[in-house]
């Protein structure tokens, strides 16, 4: 068997920092260059990390299948251990992860999802009421608080969603801690801001949990049952786990969705023919939608998936090899990092013909291309909230596009720089009621 030393190293590594700067500033450009030089498998030099990049859907499937076996999430994301705790969710031992997953899984299943459409409709209406008949707003910034209110209202109740805390600003500061490159022990300003925001969020949520136990609601929202949550064996879920589960629900509920809905609107405005096809679907919507009505918006759904393909908000997916792993005749040693690139894999011509073109009908012509998308992860650890996110994006965009004409005031928005979520750069959009 070949060893990892025979896996080619991407050119351009700098002394000491290797490829870290390029990975932070332009991950897609880095992976494009790696694919041109070496194909679907190559190595990066990162400080103190031997990192192997795998591209293509077969490598994705292998990586997701080996997660929790030869590959680990827990040791791959040290910054999440700082942001949460070593015994929480993905980072806990596998059996504990499954116990915690069962606490939140019911919120994302079947009929439960149907009940969220009313929340999404109400929040979309409130957003439109704030817009008025004409003006200019900024995406993704103005979508952020809306998306966070939907998640908070749907999962934790109206009382939680409408507290006075500026949750959006606090969670944006908290997000700065999701740093793959900067060592956690450095007193970097963005890491200090993240830790301070995390402390404030946890303290505020503990207060909300304590008060809800003292003053229960009518049992209609998740928080009422959540504060009394038990594992399957009847043991109570500890408060620190409950608090972190709330943080995950609200944070994950806005981080990816805010970026994807912004890219979804941008792509539609840049492709008027596809926008008109979406509006033709919307002409048949009832005044009040239910989940069945949302599922009929097939072309809007395809457009959103095409935006996920072209602009996945998560720039990379990482695992750590806990034991040696053979891939394509090469051995990846234990301790190595294994990195997937949704953005690069989504643009491989052998996977997606005309990879840089916006072609929503590709999922009609070749439905299997839908399965290859990994913007929301894959395997057992695929994002639990993916269906919720698509439901939310569809409802909000449907109602906005029904009532307004929009114009991009920047012709070609680009992803923000850095290694965090790849939201589009702040982009002005003019609107006029139809």
C-alpha positions as CSV (number, residue, x, y, z in Angstrom):
1,X,0.0,0.0,0.0
2,X,1.2,3.6,-0.7
3,X,1.5,5.9,2.2
4,X,0.2,9.5,2.7
5,X,3.7,10.8,1.7
6,X,2.8,9.7,-1.9
7,X,-0.4,11.8,-1.8
8,X,0.7,14.9,-3.8
9,X,1.1,18.2,-1.9
10,X,-0.5,21.3,-3.3
11,X,2.0,23.9,-4.5
12,X,2.2,27.4,-2.9
13,X,2.7,26.5,0.7
14,X,4.3,29.3,2.7
15,X,6.9,28.9,5.4
16,X,5.4,28.1,8.8
17,X,1.7,28.8,7.9
18,X,1.6,26.5,4.8
19,X,-1.7,27.0,3.0
20,X,-3.6,28.4,6.0
21,X,-3.8,32.0,4.7
22,X,-5.1,30.9,1.3
23,X,-7.6,28.5,3.0
24,X,-8.9,31.3,5.1
25,X,-9.1,33.9,2.3
26,X,-10.3,31.9,-0.7
27,X,-11.0,28.2,0.1
28,X,-12.8,27.6,-3.3
29,X,-9.8,29.1,-5.2
30,X,-7.5,26.9,-3.2
31,X,-9.5,23.7,-3.9
32,X,-9.9,24.6,-7.6
33,X,-6.1,24.9,-7.9
34,X,-5.7,21.6,-6.0
35,X,-8.0,19.9,-8.4
36,X,-6.2,21.3,-11.5
37,X,-2.9,20.2,-10.2
38,X,-3.7,16.8,-8.7
39,X,-7.3,15.7,-9.3
40,X,-9.6,14.4,-6.5
41,X,-7.0,13.8,-3.8
42,X,-4.1,16.0,-2.5
43,X,-2.5,17.2,0.7
44,X,-2.4,20.7,2.3
45,X,0.2,22.0,4.7
46,X,-1.5,23.5,7.7
47,X,0.1,24.4,11.0
48,X,0.4,21.2,13.1
49,X,-2.1,19.4,10.8
50,X,-1.5,16.8,8.1
51,X,-4.5,17.5,5.9
52,X,-5.8,15.4,3.0
53,X,-8.5,16.9,0.7
54,X,-10.9,14.5,-1.0
55,X,-13.2,15.7,-3.8
56,X,-16.1,14.1,-5.6
57,X,-19.3,12.3,-4.5
58,X,-17.6,8.9,-4.1
59,X,-15.1,10.4,-1.6
60,X,-18.0,12.2,0.1
61,X,-19.9,9.0,0.5
62,X,-16.9,7.2,1.9
63,X,-16.1,10.0,4.4
64,X,-19.7,10.1,5.7
65,X,-19.9,6.3,5.9
66,X,-16.6,6.2,8.0
67,X,-17.7,8.9,10.3
68,X,-17.9,7.5,13.9
69,X,-15.7,4.7,12.8
70,X,-12.3,5.5,11.3
71,X,-13.1,9.2,11.1
72,X,-14.2,11.5,13.9
73,X,-16.1,14.8,14.1
74,X,-15.2,15.2,17.7
75,X,-11.5,15.7,17.2
76,X,-11.8,17.5,13.9
77,X,-13.4,20.7,15.2
78,X,-11.5,21.8,18.3
79,X,-13.1,25.2,18.1
80,X,-16.6,23.7,18.7
81,X,-15.3,22.2,21.9
82,X,-14.5,25.7,23.0
83,X,-17.9,27.0,21.9
84,X,-19.9,24.2,23.4
85,X,-18.5,21.4,25.6
86,X,-16.7,18.0,25.2
87,X,-19.8,16.0,26.1
88,X,-22.2,17.8,23.8
89,X,-23.8,16.3,20.7
90,X,-21.4,15.6,17.8
91,X,-18.5,15.9,20.3
92,X,-19.8,13.4,22.8
93,X,-19.1,9.7,22.6
94,X,-21.3,8.1,20.0
95,X,-23.9,6.6,22.4
96,X,-24.3,9.9,24.2
97,X,-24.6,11.7,20.9
98,X,-27.5,9.4,19.9
99,X,-29.2,10.1,23.3
100,X,-29.0,13.8,22.8
101,X,-30.1,13.6,19.2
102,X,-33.3,11.8,20.2
103,X,-34.2,14.9,22.4
104,X,-34.4,17.2,19.3
105,X,-35.2,14.8,16.5
106,X,-39.0,14.9,17.0
107,X,-39.0,18.6,16.1
108,X,-37.9,17.8,12.6
109,X,-40.1,14.9,11.7
110,X,-43.3,14.5,9.6
111,X,-46.3,16.4,10.9
112,X,-44.3,18.5,13.3
113,X,-42.7,20.2,10.3
114,X,-46.2,21.0,8.9
115,X,-47.0,23.0,12.0
116,X,-44.1,25.4,11.3
117,X,-45.6,26.8,8.1
118,X,-48.0,29.0,10.1
119,X,-45.0,30.4,12.1
120,X,-43.1,31.1,8.9
121,X,-46.1,32.8,7.3
122,X,-46.6,35.1,10.3
123,X,-42.9,36.0,10.5
124,X,-42.8,36.6,6.7
125,X,-45.8,38.9,7.0
126,X,-44.2,40.9,9.8
127,X,-41.1,41.3,7.7
128,X,-43.2,42.6,4.8
129,X,-45.1,45.0,7.1
130,X,-41.7,46.4,8.1
131,X,-40.7,47.0,4.4
132,X,-43.7,49.1,3.4
133,X,-44.3,49.7,-0.3
134,X,-40.8,50.6,-1.5
135,X,-37.3,51.1,-0.4
136,X,-33.9,49.4,-0.1
137,X,-32.8,46.6,2.3
138,X,-29.5,44.7,2.7
139,X,-29.0,41.0,2.4
140,X,-28.1,38.8,4.1
141,X,-28.1,41.3,7.1
142,X,-31.8,42.0,7.0
143,X,-32.7,38.4,6.5
144,X,-30.7,37.3,9.6
145,X,-33.0,38.5,12.4
146,X,-36.0,37.2,10.4
147,X,-34.5,33.7,10.1
148,X,-33.5,33.7,13.7
149,X,-37.0,34.7,14.8
150,X,-38.5,31.9,12.8
151,X,-36.2,29.3,14.4
152,X,-36.7,30.7,17.9
153,X,-40.5,30.9,17.5
154,X,-40.9,27.5,15.9
155,X,-38.7,25.6,18.3
156,X,-38.9,27.5,21.6
157,X,-42.1,29.5,21.4
158,X,-43.3,33.0,20.8
159,X,-42.3,34.1,24.3
160,X,-38.7,33.2,23.7
161,X,-38.6,34.7,20.1
162,X,-39.8,38.1,21.3
163,X,-37.6,38.6,24.3
164,X,-35.7,41.8,24.3
165,X,-32.2,40.3,24.0
166,X,-30.6,41.1,20.6
167,X,-30.1,37.4,19.8
168,X,-29.0,38.1,16.2
169,X,-26.1,40.3,17.2
170,X,-25.0,38.0,20.1
171,X,-25.1,34.9,17.9
172,X,-23.0,36.7,15.2
173,X,-20.4,37.4,17.8
174,X,-20.6,33.9,19.0
175,X,-20.1,32.6,15.4
176,X,-16.7,34.2,15.2
177,X,-15.3,31.4,17.3
178,X,-15.8,28.9,14.5
179,X,-12.2,29.3,13.4
180,X,-10.4,26.3,12.0
181,X,-7.0,27.9,11.7
182,X,-6.4,30.2,14.7
183,X,-5.1,28.3,17.8
184,X,-7.6,28.5,20.6
185,X,-5.1,29.7,23.2
186,X,-4.3,32.9,21.2
187,X,-6.0,36.0,22.7
188,X,-7.3,36.9,19.3
189,X,-10.0,39.6,19.5
190,X,-12.6,37.6,17.5
191,X,-12.1,34.6,19.8
192,X,-12.4,36.7,22.9
193,X,-15.7,38.2,21.5
194,X,-17.0,34.8,20.8
195,X,-16.3,33.5,24.3
196,X,-17.8,36.6,25.9
197,X,-20.9,36.3,23.7
198,X,-21.2,32.6,24.6
199,X,-21.1,33.3,28.3
200,X,-23.9,36.0,27.9
201,X,-26.0,33.7,25.8
202,X,-25.7,30.8,28.3
203,X,-26.5,33.0,31.2
204,X,-29.6,34.5,29.5
205,X,-30.8,31.1,28.4
206,X,-30.4,29.7,31.9
207,X,-32.5,32.5,33.2
208,X,-35.2,31.8,30.6
209,X,-35.2,28.1,31.4
210,X,-35.5,28.8,35.1
211,X,-38.3,31.2,34.7
212,X,-40.2,28.8,32.3
213,X,-40.0,26.1,35.0
214,X,-41.4,28.6,37.5
215,X,-44.1,29.8,35.2
216,X,-45.0,27.0,32.7
217,X,-47.0,27.9,29.6
218,X,-50.0,26.0,28.2
219,X,-47.8,23.2,26.9
220,X,-48.1,24.4,23.3
221,X,-44.5,25.2,22.6
222,X,-41.3,23.2,22.7
223,X,-39.7,25.0,25.6
224,X,-42.4,23.8,28.0
225,X,-41.5,20.2,27.3
226,X,-37.9,20.9,26.7
227,X,-37.2,22.2,30.2
228,X,-38.6,18.8,31.5
229,X,-36.8,16.7,28.9
230,X,-35.7,13.2,29.8
231,X,-33.6,10.6,28.0
232,X,-35.2,7.4,26.9
233,X,-34.1,5.7,30.1
234,X,-36.0,8.3,32.2
235,X,-33.0,10.3,33.4
236,X,-33.3,14.1,33.2
237,X,-31.3,15.9,30.5
238,X,-28.7,18.1,32.4
239,X,-29.2,21.8,32.2
240,X,-25.9,22.4,30.5
241,X,-26.9,20.0,27.7
242,X,-30.3,21.6,27.4
243,X,-28.8,25.1,27.1
244,X,-26.3,23.9,24.4
245,X,-29.2,22.2,22.5
246,X,-31.1,25.5,22.5
247,X,-28.0,27.3,21.3
248,X,-27.5,24.8,18.5
249,X,-31.2,25.0,17.4
250,X,-31.2,28.7,17.2
251,X,-27.6,29.2,16.0
252,X,-27.7,26.5,13.3
253,X,-31.2,27.6,12.4
254,X,-29.9,30.9,11.3
255,X,-26.3,30.5,10.3
256,X,-26.8,28.3,7.2
257,X,-30.3,29.4,6.3
258,X,-29.6,33.1,6.3
259,X,-26.8,32.7,3.8
260,X,-28.6,30.2,1.6
261,X,-31.8,32.3,1.3
262,X,-29.7,35.4,0.4
263,X,-28.0,33.5,-2.3
264,X,-31.3,32.1,-3.4
265,X,-32.8,35.6,-4.0
266,X,-29.6,36.8,-5.6
267,X,-29.5,34.0,-8.1
268,X,-33.2,34.4,-9.0
269,X,-32.7,38.2,-9.6
270,X,-29.7,37.4,-11.8
271,X,-31.8,34.9,-13.9
272,X,-35.1,36.6,-14.8
273,X,-36.4,33.7,-16.9
274,X,-36.2,31.4,-13.9
275,X,-37.7,34.1,-11.7
276,X,-40.7,34.3,-14.0
277,X,-41.2,30.5,-13.8
278,X,-41.2,30.8,-10.0
279,X,-43.7,33.6,-10.2
280,X,-46.0,31.4,-12.4
281,X,-46.0,28.8,-9.6
282,X,-46.8,31.5,-7.0
283,X,-49.9,32.6,-8.9
284,X,-51.7,29.5,-7.7
285,X,-50.9,29.9,-4.0
286,X,-53.8,30.3,-1.6
287,X,-53.9,33.2,0.8
288,X,-52.8,31.0,3.6
289,X,-50.3,28.2,2.8
290,X,-50.0,24.8,4.4
291,X,-47.1,22.4,4.0
292,X,-48.8,20.7,1.0
293,X,-48.9,24.0,-0.8
294,X,-45.3,24.6,-0.1
295,X,-44.3,21.2,-1.6
296,X,-46.1,22.1,-4.8
297,X,-43.5,24.9,-5.5
298,X,-41.3,22.5,-7.3
299,X,-39.4,25.0,-9.4
300,X,-38.6,27.3,-6.5
301,X,-37.3,24.2,-4.7
302,X,-35.1,23.4,-7.6
303,X,-33.8,27.0,-7.7
304,X,-32.9,26.9,-4.1
305,X,-31.1,23.6,-4.5
306,X,-29.1,25.1,-7.4
307,X,-28.1,28.0,-5.2
308,X,-27.0,25.5,-2.5
309,X,-24.9,23.8,-5.2
310,X,-23.3,27.0,-6.4
311,X,-22.9,28.7,-3.1
312,X,-22.8,26.2,-0.2
313,X,-22.5,28.3,3.0
314,X,-20.2,25.8,4.7
315,X,-16.9,26.1,2.8
316,X,-15.5,22.8,4.0
317,X,-16.4,19.6,6.0
318,X,-13.7,18.1,8.2
319,X,-13.1,14.8,9.9
320,X,-10.1,13.5,11.8
321,X,-8.7,10.0,11.2
322,X,-8.7,8.1,14.4
323,X,-7.1,5.0,12.8
324,X,-5.3,4.5,9.4
325,X,-7.6,4.6,6.5
326,X,-7.1,3.5,2.9
327,X,-8.4,5.7,0.1
328,X,-7.7,5.0,-3.6
329,X,-4.7,2.8,-2.7
330,X,-3.2,5.4,-0.3
331,X,-3.0,5.2,3.4
332,X,-4.2,8.2,5.4
333,X,-2.4,7.9,8.8
334,X,-4.2,8.2,12.1
335,X,-4.2,11.8,13.3
336,X,-4.5,13.2,9.8
337,X,-7.3,15.7,8.9
338,X,-9.6,14.7,6.1
339,X,-11.3,17.6,4.4
340,X,-14.2,17.7,1.9
341,X,-15.1,20.8,-0.1
342,X,-18.8,21.1,-1.0
343,X,-18.1,24.2,-3.2
344,X,-15.5,22.4,-5.3
345,X,-17.3,19.0,-5.5
346,X,-20.5,20.8,-6.5
347,X,-18.6,22.3,-9.5
348,X,-16.8,19.2,-10.8
349,X,-17.9,18.8,-14.5
350,X,-17.9,15.1,-14.2
351,X,-20.5,15.4,-11.4
352,X,-22.5,18.4,-12.7
353,X,-22.4,19.2,-16.4
354,X,-21.9,23.0,-17.0
355,X,-20.9,23.2,-13.4
356,X,-20.6,27.0,-13.2
357,X,-24.0,27.6,-14.9
358,X,-27.2,28.2,-12.9
359,X,-29.4,25.4,-14.3
360,X,-32.3,24.5,-11.9
361,X,-33.7,22.0,-14.4
362,X,-30.6,19.8,-14.0
363,X,-32.5,18.1,-11.2
364,X,-35.3,17.2,-13.6
365,X,-32.9,16.0,-16.3
366,X,-30.8,14.0,-13.8
367,X,-32.4,13.6,-10.4
368,X,-29.4,11.9,-9.0
369,X,-27.5,15.2,-9.0
370,X,-29.7,16.2,-6.1
371,X,-28.3,13.4,-3.9
372,X,-24.7,14.6,-4.6
373,X,-25.3,18.0,-2.8
374,X,-23.6,18.2,0.6
375,X,-24.2,21.8,1.5
376,X,-26.1,20.5,4.6
377,X,-23.6,17.6,5.3
378,X,-24.3,13.9,4.7
379,X,-24.8,10.5,6.2
380,X,-26.0,10.1,9.8
381,X,-24.8,13.6,10.6
382,X,-26.6,15.4,7.8
383,X,-28.1,18.5,9.3
384,X,-31.3,17.6,11.1
385,X,-32.8,21.0,10.2
386,X,-32.3,20.7,6.4
387,X,-36.0,20.1,5.6
388,X,-37.0,22.9,8.0
389,X,-34.5,25.2,6.3
390,X,-35.9,24.5,2.8
391,X,-39.4,24.9,4.1
392,X,-38.5,28.2,5.6
393,X,-36.6,29.5,2.6
394,X,-39.5,28.5,0.3
395,X,-42.2,30.2,2.4
396,X,-40.3,33.5,2.9
397,X,-39.2,33.8,-0.7
398,X,-42.6,32.9,-2.1
399,X,-44.3,35.6,-0.1
400,X,-41.7,38.2,-0.9
401,X,-41.7,37.4,-4.7
402,X,-45.5,37.4,-4.8
403,X,-45.7,40.9,-3.4
404,X,-42.6,42.8,-4.6
405,X,-40.4,43.4,-7.6
406,X,-36.7,43.5,-6.6
407,X,-33.6,44.9,-8.2
408,X,-30.0,44.0,-7.2
409,X,-28.0,47.2,-6.7
410,X,-24.8,45.3,-7.0
411,X,-24.5,43.2,-10.2
412,X,-22.2,40.4,-8.9
413,X,-22.2,39.9,-5.2
414,X,-19.2,37.7,-4.0
415,X,-18.9,35.5,-0.9
416,X,-17.4,37.2,2.2
417,X,-13.8,36.5,2.8
418,X,-12.6,34.4,5.7
419,X,-13.2,30.9,6.8
420,X,-16.7,31.3,8.3
421,X,-20.0,30.9,6.7
422,X,-19.9,31.9,3.1
423,X,-22.7,34.4,3.1
424,X,-22.8,36.9,0.2
425,X,-21.1,40.2,0.9
426,X,-23.7,42.8,2.1
427,X,-25.8,43.5,-0.9
428,X,-28.4,46.3,-1.4
429,X,-31.7,45.3,-2.9
430,X,-34.3,47.8,-4.1
431,X,-38.0,46.8,-3.8
432,X,-41.3,48.0,-5.0
433,X,-44.7,46.5,-4.2
434,X,-46.3,44.9,-7.2
